[in-house]
């Protein structure tokens, strides 16, 4: 458990161990999420990545992508279609 003090301007310093766990660097943005009675702090970039991963769940199987070769083939087909438009 870590402790942080709130300044008169409502600012806190996130303890280094927490910054490390959240992979926060200078300029990183954090998001506050309410879960029941608790407030959870997350790295907003990591949250966006998690949501994207959830959205893409099962898409590889749906598209018949089994390996990197299939991905390259799909990209080439897409580029060809765009070029013809």
C-alpha angles and dihedrals in degrees: 000000000000130000129212129184121226116227125218087264092055093253127140135187110233108226114250094242090056093045088052093049091049091043090234120171131178107298095021116140124225130201128212116219126188114222109179107301093343132085115217123201117211137174101256093216091053091047090052090050091050091051091049091050090051091050092050094047109131095005094113091057091044091053094042094244111158104158146359091281090061090051092052090049091050092050092050091050091049093049090049091052092049092049091053093054 
